[in-house]
Amino acid sequence: MKYALILVLLLLTGSKFYAQVGLVNGDLEDYIDCPSAHGQMDLAVGWFTAIITPDFYNCSFVSITQFPSTTQAYSGQGWAGFLCSETLPPKAEAIGQHLAAPLLPEHDYMLKFAAKIPTQGDYMNNCGGIAVYGFKSDLVPSTSYTHASSLPGAMFLGESEPVLNVNWEFKEIALSIPDTVSHIALTIAAIPWCQQYIFVDSLSLTEVDQIGIVSILPDPGISVRTVPGTGQVGVYCDRGIEHLVITDVLGRIIHEAAHVAPVYTIDLEYNGMAWVSCYTGGRRKTIGIVLH
């Protein structure tokens, strides 16, 4: 397939363009300090408690008696868990993150994660899936037991299928963005009388462009996305572009240019994974993309 690739020099300061999407510490490996008890989600780097007492598992803290499981992390050694209660209206714990770059309306995003339920006990029910809520201006943590749908400014973004398995299974949610989203909360779907606990791990958030570009392995200073209304693709680099190199997965150069003009067009006959690198002042910023 032929792609017209427009390279646009864009200074991000003062602009409404945002370079990247993604989650900080999506694999829950990094921590401020090792958790030692229930309700210590704030110890996970990049995450915080959105509603009362979700759990962070890492280091030697790997189980809670109420929520037994025969396996630990999906990958690495960190994961999280939260519950909902048999109440009406529904109430559920929630974890949150302030996004480094907001999610924008009319863009397509995908949240992927691993999930499972306990092997036995009062919270091993499989009545709900993971629900995602967005917030535009602020997400104020709630110390009262409620549901994320009841928090001020909550926007429903999407929901997974119910989590049914005591072993890890991979889920994905295509997010619907009604307005700018700067903060997200993950919780259990608002289902009346659902009492359940869900473990999550290996979370990732990516933008999927409609013409077939998936951004992977992001760098906060560079972005590749469609140019609205043109069917073309833009590369945006916050430090400018003295030298541009696009390579395939084997490192072979697909295209190379020096001192790229503010608008620069390339016709690419290419499908598959590629690396786009901007060099400025001896520094390199690189993003991986998949063209399909």
N, C-alpha and C positions, 0 to 999 in steps of 0.2 A: 504494500500500500504506500502511496506517495503522501508525504506530509510536508507542508510548507511550514518551516520553523522560523518564526520571527524572533529575533534577539533584540530585546528592548532594554536600554540602560535606564534603570529606575532607581532613584534615591528614595528609600523607604520613609525617611523622616518627612512628616507632613503629608504622607500619601495615604490613601484609603486601601492600598494594596497590601496584603499580608503574605509573607513569603512561605510559611509552612503551616501544616497542621501536625498534630502528633500528641502523644502523652508522655509526660515525664515519668520514668521508672515504671513503665507498663508491665514489666516482668516482676516487679515488687522485690527486687533483689537488694536495693540500696536502702539503708536505714540511717536515721539520726542516732539511734541507740537501739540495742536489742530489745524486742518486746519481752515482757516477763509475765503478763497477765492479760485477761480479757479486756477489750475496749481500748486498745492502744494504737489505733490506726494512724494517729498523728505522728507516730515514729517512722512511718514509711516516707521516704523522700518524695516530695511532689504531691502527696495525698493528704487529705484531712477528713476528719469526722464531719459529715454533713448532717446526720441525724443520730443522736445519742451514741451508742457504743458498738460500732463495727469492730471486727477483730483483725489484727495483723499477725501473721505467723512468720517467724524467721528465727535464726540462731537456734537456741535450744527450746524455744517455745513453739511446739509443733502440734499441740492437741488441747481440746477443751472437752471435759467429760460429757457435757450435754450433746456434743456434736462429733461423735466418733467417726473415724475414717481409717481405712486400711492403707491409704496412700497419702503421701505428703504433697510437695509442690508438683505442678505439671512440668515445670522445668526449673532448674536451679534449686534454691532453698527458701524462697519467699512466696507467700500467697496471702489472700484475704478471705474474709467471710462475713456475712451479715444475715439477719433474720427478719421475718415478718411474723405477726401474731394473729391468732384466731379472734379477730375483732371486727366490729362494724361501727364506723367506717374503717377501712384497712389502715394498718400502721406498719411501718417497716424501717429498719435501720438503713443508712445510706452512706456511701463514701463519695468524696468530691475531689475535683481538681480545677484549679484556675488555669485556663489554657494559655500557652505562650502566644498563640495567634488564634483569633476567633474563627468560628465556623460561619460561613456566609450564605445567605439565601441564594437559591438558584444554583448552588453547587452540590455535588453528590459526594457523600462521605460514608465510609463503612467502618463500623466498630467490630473487631474480632476479639475473641477471648476463649479461654478454656473454663469449663464450669463442671461442678458435680454437687451431689447432696450427701449428707451423712449416711452411714451404713445402717444405723438403727436409732431408735429413740423417738421422742415426740416431734422432732423437727425434720424427719426424713421424708415428709410428704413431697409430692411432685406436682403441686397445684399451680405454680407460677414460674415465669421466666424472668430474665433480667430486663429491667426497664431503664431507659435513659431520659433524663430531663435536662434541659438547657436553661441558662439564665443570662440575660443580656448585661445588666449593669452590676449585679452583685449576687453572691450566694452566701447568705448569712447562716452559719451552722445553727441547728436547732438542738437545744438541750432538752426539749420536750418531745415525747414520743408521738410522732405524727407520720405522715407519708410525704414523699418528695413532691407529689402532685399538689399538696396543700401549701407548699412554701411560697412566699411572695415572688411573683414574676416567673413561676415555673412554666416551661414550655415542654410539652411531650414531644420527644424526638424519635422514639422507636422502642420496640420491645422484641425480645427473642422468643422463640418457642419455649415451652416449659422445660425446665431442667429435670430430667427423669432418671439419670444414671448415677450410681454411687462411684463410678469410675469417671475420670476426666473425659469430657467430650468437647469438641470445638464448636462454637456458636458464632454467628455473625448477625449484625443488625444493620440494614440500610437505613441511615438516618434521614429524616425529613426536617429541614431547617426553615422554620417560618419567619425567623428574624435573626439578627446577629446574635451569636452565642459565644460568650466569653468565659463561661464556667459551666461545668457539667456535674451531674450527680448520677450515680449508679445505685440502683436499689432493686427490690423485688416488685414485680407488677402488683398493682392495686386490685387484688382479688379478695372479696369478702370471705371471711372465715378461713383464710389460708394461713396455716401455721407451717413455716418452712425455714430452713437454713440453707444457704447456697455459698459454696466456696468458688472463688474466681482467681485466675492467674493468666499471665501472658496476654495482657490487653494491648491492642494496637488500634490506632485511629489513622485512617488514610483518606485522602481525597481521590476519587475516581472520576476522571474527566470523561464527558460523554463521547468524545471522539476516540477514546481508547487509550488514555494515558493514565497509568497508575504510578504515583510517586512513592519511592521506597528509600530507605536509608537516608532520611532527610538531613540537610545542613541548614541551620537557621538563617543563613545569609543568601540562599539561592532557592529559586522556585521555578518549576516548569509547569505551565498550565495553558489552557485554551485562551485565545483572544475572543471574547464574546462577539457573536454575530459574524465571524469570519471563517470559522472552521480551521483556523490556524493555531499555532502554538507559540507561546511566549516564554522566553527565558529571562528571569529578572534576577539581577545580582546587586546586592546592596552596596558593594564597593566599586561598582563599575566593571568594565570588561576590557582589560588590556590584551588578553590572550584567551581565546576560547578553544577548547578541545572537546570533541564528542567521540567516544570510543564504544566499541561493542564489548560484550562480556569477556572476550579474550584479550582485550586491550588494543585491538586494531583500530586505527583512527578512521572514523567515518567522515568527519569534517574537522577542519582546523582553520582558524582565522585570527589575525592580529589586529589590535586597535579597532575593535568592532564599532561601527557607527551606531547611533541611537536606535535606528531601525535597520535590521539586516535580515535578509530572507534567504533561507536554505531549502532546497527541495531534497528530501531524504527518501530513498527507496529502501526502507528497512522495517522489519518486524522483529520484536524481541526486546531484550534488556539492553540498555545503553547507559553510559556514564556521561554526564554533562558537567564540565569543569570550567570555572572562571578563575583566571589568574590576574591579580592586581597587586602591585607593590611587593611582589615576591611571595604573596600568599595565595593559597588555592582554596576554593570552595567547590564542593562536588555534591551532586545529587544523582541517585540512581532512578531511572524511569523504565517502564515497560510500555512499548508501543505495540498495539494489537488492533 
